[in-house]
Amino acid sequence: MEKKLTFTDCMSFCIGQIVGSGVFVLTGIVIGLTGHGAPYGFLVAALIALCQLVPMAILASSMPATGGSYVYAKRLIGPRVAFVFLMLFILQQVLISTFAIGFASYVAVIFPGVNQMVVALGALTAAVIVNMIGLKTTAKVQNCMVALLLISLFIYIVFGLPKVDWSALELTTANLMPNGPLKFFRGCAMLSFACAGAKFLAENGGEVENPGKTIPRAMVISTVVVAVFYALVGVVAACVLPVEEVAGTNISVVAKSVFPAPIYLFFVIGGAWFALLTTLNGTLSWTTRSLHRAAKDGWLPEFCAKENKNGVPVVLLLFFFVVGVIPIVTGMDTADISNMGTGCSKLADLLMVYACFRLPTMFPEEYKKSALYIAPKKLNAALAVVFVVLAATSYVSLSGLSAKQFMYCGIYIVAASILMMVRYKHFKDNK
């Protein structure tokens, strides 16, 4: 049996999960939406992410479980809703592809002639192989890469800040919202998914030492630490070069203008490459957990729960490999993938808010033992605020999709509901 994850492992997991697509893939897209307002967009996104952490941190502290989000939906809302939650969860994992695509785009910065689709598929394949070895090994790989990427971001900030045009950060409408409030908040919503990566630690709740305290501490501390880095990186990315030169590009454009050649290479390789690989690696380490529990409950065919000698659910890991491959080979737009994934993520999070609302009533003893216990009335007030924030974020994200994409999402949800009714007769609650 593998050793459980320590607080250091959890911090590394969370930071590696957060730092990735938000800075290295989405920054240029968000600058295109918000102009010089991008740094403020990062701060708003971090606040949204902290709101998003509230229900997951409380649930993980009270009832730590492997496959946490599915387990919480099942125990606190009901098995049918848990299955629908699971289908939303699967749809949002199209974001796996953005990490691989982003990695390939930064490889192309150093090797311009490279086939980016092949590189993206190679990165995704390598991450699957690492995860086949087991969670503790994945965590060791993550620790090394996280250290290098944080050094790279620190260097980016140190070299970039002296060249910032600080007048671009003045609190004016022209600076903050040059394309209007809706596009500003759409940018914030897009970044909020990347800022909220720490919540996925709850999926590995059964593999964490002292999870009731370790999980919420790691979630909150890592999010605050990364939010500071994000805001400073956003200042450099948006306020060194003219907006038209950096909108829609990756942040290596600014890096090239402020770094000496050797440091530029270190930034791209040690920062951008490793940031995207840590997010990809970390995502594949937890994304199978809920489906694994669901397979044991009978929602999925029994063979889906099959594990290798390292305790890794191989079939499910390969399933998410396919989920990541499809957008890569079909050439889906990164912004569309991000809007779809973020919107579905927030819809799924609303169910977690409701699950947390029911926690004090359904499992009062577990809740009272939580390291995050507060009086139920205060909890309900906090959850009401979280619900409004997440509902608004989901609306803003999904409003960026085309009618055809909405139709595809609607068809998917209807198909998921039909599948739930067909498979319900196989359900058996394996607590």
TORDRENMI-49810 format. One line per field, with one value per residue (C-alpha): residue number from 1; chain; x, y, z. Coordinates in steps of 0.2 Angstrom, whole numbers, plus 2048, in hexadecimal, padded with zeros to 3 digits. Layout:
! residues N
nr	c(NUM/...)
kette	c(A/...)
u	c(X/...)
v	c(Y/...)
w	c(Z/...)
***
This chain:
! residues 431
nr	c(1/2/3/4/5/6/7/8/9/10/11/12/13/14/15/16/17/18/19/20/21/22/23/24/25/26/27/28/29/30/31/32/33/34/35/36/37/38/39/40/41/42/43/44/45/46/47/48/49/50/51/52/53/54/55/56/57/58/59/60/61/62/63/64/65/66/67/68/69/70/71/72/73/74/75/76/77/78/79/80/81/82/83/84/85/86/87/88/89/90/91/92/93/94/95/96/97/98/99/100/101/102/103/104/105/106/107/108/109/110/111/112/113/114/115/116/117/118/119/120/121/122/123/124/125/126/127/128/129/130/131/132/133/134/135/136/137/138/139/140/141/142/143/144/145/146/147/148/149/150/151/152/153/154/155/156/157/158/159/160/161/162/163/164/165/166/167/168/169/170/171/172/173/174/175/176/177/178/179/180/181/182/183/184/185/186/187/188/189/190/191/192/193/194/195/196/197/198/199/200/201/202/203/204/205/206/207/208/209/210/211/212/213/214/215/216/217/218/219/220/221/222/223/224/225/226/227/228/229/230/231/232/233/234/235/236/237/238/239/240/241/242/243/244/245/246/247/248/249/250/251/252/253/254/255/256/257/258/259/260/261/262/263/264/265/266/267/268/269/270/271/272/273/274/275/276/277/278/279/280/281/282/283/284/285/286/287/288/289/290/291/292/293/294/295/296/297/298/299/300/301/302/303/304/305/306/307/308/309/310/311/312/313/314/315/316/317/318/319/320/321/322/323/324/325/326/327/328/329/330/331/332/333/334/335/336/337/338/339/340/341/342/343/344/345/346/347/348/349/350/351/352/353/354/355/356/357/358/359/360/361/362/363/364/365/366/367/368/369/370/371/372/373/374/375/376/377/378/379/380/381/382/383/384/385/386/387/388/389/390/391/392/393/394/395/396/397/398/399/400/401/402/403/404/405/406/407/408/409/410/411/412/413/414/415/416/417/418/419/420/421/422/423/424/425/426/427/428/429/430/431)
kette	c(A/A/A/A/A/A/A/A/A/A/A/A/A/A/A/A/A/A/A/A/A/A/A/A/A/A/A/A/A/A/A/A/A/A/A/A/A/A/A/A/A/A/A/A/A/A/A/A/A/A/A/A/A/A/A/A/A/A/A/A/A/A/A/A/A/A/A/A/A/A/A/A/A/A/A/A/A/A/A/A/A/A/A/A/A/A/A/A/A/A/A/A/A/A/A/A/A/A/A/A/A/A/A/A/A/A/A/A/A/A/A/A/A/A/A/A/A/A/A/A/A/A/A/A/A/A/A/A/A/A/A/A/A/A/A/A/A/A/A/A/A/A/A/A/A/A/A/A/A/A/A/A/A/A/A/A/A/A/A/A/A/A/A/A/A/A/A/A/A/A/A/A/A/A/A/A/A/A/A/A/A/A/A/A/A/A/A/A/A/A/A/A/A/A/A/A/A/A/A/A/A/A/A/A/A/A/A/A/A/A/A/A/A/A/A/A/A/A/A/A/A/A/A/A/A/A/A/A/A/A/A/A/A/A/A/A/A/A/A/A/A/A/A/A/A/A/A/A/A/A/A/A/A/A/A/A/A/A/A/A/A/A/A/A/A/A/A/A/A/A/A/A/A/A/A/A/A/A/A/A/A/A/A/A/A/A/A/A/A/A/A/A/A/A/A/A/A/A/A/A/A/A/A/A/A/A/A/A/A/A/A/A/A/A/A/A/A/A/A/A/A/A/A/A/A/A/A/A/A/A/A/A/A/A/A/A/A/A/A/A/A/A/A/A/A/A/A/A/A/A/A/A/A/A/A/A/A/A/A/A/A/A/A/A/A/A/A/A/A/A/A/A/A/A/A/A/A/A/A/A/A/A/A/A/A/A/A/A/A/A/A/A/A/A/A/A/A/A/A/A/A/A/A/A/A/A/A/A/A/A/A/A/A/A/A/A/A/A/A/A/A/A/A/A/A/A/A/A/A/A/A)
u	c(800/807/80A/7FE/800/808/804/813/80D/7FC/803/80D/7FE/7F3/800/804/7F1/7EE/7FD/7FB/7EE/7E9/7FA/802/7F3/7E5/7EE/7EF/7DD/7D8/7E2/7D9/7C8/7CE/7DD/7E7/7D9/7E1/7EA/7DA/7D2/7DE/7D9/7C7/7CA/7D3/7C4/7B8/7C4/7C4/7B1/7B1/7BD/7B1/7A5/7B3/7BE/7B0/7AA/7BC/7BF/7AF/7AF/7BF/7BD/7C5/7BB/7B5/7A9/79F/79E/798/78B/785/784/77D/772/76E/776/76C/772/784/783/77E/78C/798/793/796/7A6/7AB/7A6/7B1/7C0/7C2/7CD/7DA/7DE/7E2/7F0/7F8/7F4/7FC/80B/80D/80C/81A/825/822/829/83A/838/82D/82B/825/814/80A/7FC/809/812/801/7FC/80E/80C/7FB/802/811/806/7FB/80A/810/7FF/7FF/80D/803/7FE/80D/819/80F/810/823/824/818/823/833/829/820/830/837/827/826/838/834/825/82F/83C/82F/828/839/83F/82E/828/836/82F/81D/813/80B/7FF/7F6/7F0/7E7/7D5/7CC/7BF/7CB/7D8/7CD/7BF/7C3/7B7/7A9/7A5/79E/7AF/7B9/7AE/7AF/7C2/7C1/7B6/7C2/7D0/7C6/7C7/7DA/7DB/7CF/7DA/7DD/7CB/7D0/7DA/7CA/7C9/7D8/7D1/7D3/7E6/7EB/7F2/7E7/7DB/7CF/7DC/7E9/7DD/7D5/7E6/7EE/7DF/7DF/7F1/7F6/7E8/7EE/800/7FC/7F0/7FE/809/7FB/7F7/80A/80C/7FC/804/813/80A/7FD/807/818/814/805/7F5/7F4/805/800/7ED/7EA/7FC/805/80F/820/81E/821/82E/838/838/83E/84A/85B/85C/861/854/847/84B/84A/839/831/838/838/829/81D/820/820/811/806/80E/80A/7F8/7F6/7FF/7F5/7E4/7E6/7EB/7DA/7CE/7CB/7C6/7B3/7B1/7BA/7AE/79F/7A5/7A5/794/78E/78B/798/79C/7A7/7B6/7B8/7BD/7CC/7DC/7EE/7FB/7FE/7EB/7E9/7D8/7DF/7CF/7C9/7DA/7DA/7C8/7CE/7DD/7D0/7C6/7D6/7DB/7CA/7CC/7DE/7DB/7CB/7D4/7C7/7CA/7D3/7C7/7B8/7BF/7C2/7B1/7A8/7B3/7B2/79F/79C/7A8/79E/78D/795/79B/78A/785/793/78D/77C/784/78E/77D/776/786/781/770/775/786/786/793/79F/79C/79F/7B0/7B5/7C4/7BA/7AA/79F/78E/781/779/78A/78E/77E/781/792/78C/77E/78C/796/787/784/796/797/786/78B/79D/795/789/797/7A1/793/78D/79D/798/790/77E/785/790/781/778/786/786/773/773/781/777/768/772/779/768/762/772/76F/75D/764/772/769/763/775/779/77F/786/798/79B)
v	c(800/811/81E/82C/83E/84A/85C/860/854/85C/86E/868/860/86F/87C/871/86F/881/888/883/888/898/8A1/898/895/8A0/8B0/8B6/8B2/8BB/8CA/8CA/8CC/8D7/8E1/8E8/8E2/8D0/8D2/8D7/8C9/8BD/8C4/8C2/8B1/8AC/8B3/8A8/899/89C/89C/88C/884/887/879/86D/871/86F/85E/858/85D/854/845/842/835/82F/835/843/84D/83E/836/847/848/836/837/848/84B/839/82C/833/844/83E/835/845/84E/841/844/857/853/849/857/863/858/85E/86A/85D/860/873/86E/863/870/87D/873/870/883/886/878/881/891/888/87D/886/878/86B/863/86A/85C/84E/857/859/847/842/84D/845/834/837/83D/82E/822/82B/82A/817/815/81C/82B/82D/82B/838/844/842/847/856/85C/85E/867/872/879/87D/886/891/896/89A/8A5/8AE/8B2/8B8/8C4/8CA/8CE/8D5/8E0/8EE/8EF/8F1/900/903/910/901/8FB/90B/907/90E/906/907/8FD/8F0/8ED/8F3/8E7/8E9/8E1/8D0/8CC/8D1/8C6/8B8/8B9/8B8/8A9/8A1/8A3/89E/88B/88C/895/888/879/875/86F/85F/85A/854/846/83E/840/82D/82E/83D/83D/845/84B/855/862/85F/861/872/879/874/87A/88C/88F/889/894/8A4/8A1/89E/8AD/8B8/8B1/8B2/8C4/8C9/8BF/8C7/8D8/8D4/8CA/8D9/8E8/8E7/8E6/8EE/8E4/8E0/8D7/8CB/8C9/8B7/8B1/8A8/8B1/8AC/8BB/8C7/8BB/8BC/8CF/8D0/8C1/8BD/8AE/8A1/8A6/8A7/895/890/899/890/87F/880/88B/889/877/871/87B/873/862/863/868/85A/84E/853/853/841/83C/841/841/82F/82E/832/827/819/81A/81B/80B/802/808/800/810/80B/7F9/7EF/7EE/801/800/7F4/7FA/7F5/7F0/802/805/80F/80D/80A/80A/81A/822/81D/824/835/833/832/841/84B/845/849/85C/85B/851/85B/86C/873/885/887/895/88B/87C/887/88F/87E/876/885/887/874/875/883/87A/86A/875/87B/869/869/879/870/861/86C/874/863/85D/864/85C/84B/848/853/849/849/85C/860/858/862/86D/87A/879/889/88B/884/895/89D/88F/891/8A4/8A1/893/89F/8AC/89D/898/8A9/8AB/89A/89C/8AC/8A6/897/8A2/8AE/89F/896/8A6/8A6/895/895/88E/87E/87B/87E/872/865/867/866/856/84F/853/84B/83B/83B/83C/82D/823/826/81F/810/80C/810/7FE/7F9/805/7FE/80A/805/810)
w	c(800/7FB/809/80B/805/812/814/809/7FB/7FC/7FB/7EC/7E4/7E6/7E0/7D1/7CE/7CF/7C5/7B3/7A7/7B0/7AE/79F/794/799/79D/78B/788/797/792/782/78C/79A/793/7A2/7AE/7AD/7BE/7C6/7BD/7C6/7D7/7D4/7CE/7DE/7E8/7DE/7E1/7F3/7F3/7EA/7F6/805/802/7FD/80B/818/810/80F/821/827/81C/813/805/7F5/7E7/7F3/7E8/7E1/7F3/7FA/7ED/7F0/803/805/7F6/7EE/7E2/7D3/7D5/7D8/7C7/7BE/7C8/7C1/7AF/7B2/7BA/7AA/79E/7A7/7A5/793/79C/79D/78B/78E/799/78B/77E/788/78B/778/775/781/779/768/770/771/762/756/749/755/751/760/75F/760/76F/778/776/77C/78C/78F/78D/798/7A6/7A5/7A6/7B5/7BD/7BA/7C6/7D5/7DF/7EA/7DB/7D2/7E2/7E1/7CF/7D3/7E1/7D6/7C8/7D4/7DB/7CA/7C4/7D3/7D1/7BF/7C3/7D0/7C3/7B7/7C4/7CA/7B8/7B2/7C0/7BD/7AB/7AF/7A9/7BA/7B2/7AA/7BB/7BF/7C4/7B5/7AA/79B/7A4/7AD/7A1/790/788/794/7A5/79E/796/7A5/7B0/7A3/7A4/7B7/7B6/7AA/7B6/7C5/7BF/7BF/7D0/7D8/7D4/7E7/7E9/7E0/7EE/7F6/7E9/7F1/803/807/802/80E/81F/82C/81E/829/82C/81E/80F/814/81A/809/7FF/806/809/7F7/7EF/7F8/7F4/7E1/7E1/7E6/7D8/7CB/7CF/7CD/7BD/7B6/7B9/7AF/7A1/79F/7A2/79B/788/77F/781/76E/76F/77D/77B/776/778/785/792/78A/77F/78E/795/785/786/799/79B/795/789/796/7A3/796/792/7A4/7A6/797/79C/7AF/7B0/7A2/79D/7AF/7B5/7A7/7AA/7BD/7BA/7AD/7B9/7C8/7BF/7B9/7CB/7D2/7C3/7C4/7D6/7D5/7C6/7CF/7DE/7D2/7C9/7DA/7DD/7CD/7C3/7B7/7B1/7BE/7B3/7B4/7C6/7C2/7CA/7C6/7D3/7D8/7DC/7CC/7C3/7B2/7A8/7AF/7AC/79A/799/79E/792/784/78B/78A/779/770/771/76C/75C/757/759/766/76A/77B/781/77D/786/795/795/794/7A1/7AD/7AB/7AE/7BD/7C5/7C2/7CA/7D9/7DC/7E1/7ED/7F5/7F7/7FE/80B/810/814/81E/82F/82E/827/82F/83E/848/839/837/849/849/839/83B/832/83D/83E/844/837/835/831/825/81C/81A/813/807/800/7FB/7F4/7EA/7E2/7DD/7D5/7CC/7C5/7C0/7B7/7AE/7A8/7A2/799/791/786/77E/76D/76A/762/772/77D/773/775/788/789/77F/78A/79A/793/78E/79F/7A8/79D/7A1/7B3/7B2/7A9/7B5/7C5/7C7/7C8/7D6/7E7/7F4/7F8/807)
***
